[in-house]
């Protein structure tokens, strides 16, 4: 998610870089997938979700929190994978 304060030209620059072969390379790796393997209640309106995230053909197990807040579901993903 990009900072809403970024200029349109900076947003375009970031998007171009992310879609380049150096980062996501969608021409070679068209799919990014997530398959949940467990959803565990973690309190009122909160769940811990674990699953396989596949990017660039590499699958990694990730765990993150989903919380219902103001009628919407919010995801908090830590910066590490197993």
Secondary structure, DSSP 4 states (H G I P E B T S, - for coil): ---TTS-HHHHHHHHHHHTSTTTT-TTT----EEEEEEEEE-STTEEEEEEEEEETTEEEEEEEEEEEETTEEEEEE-S---
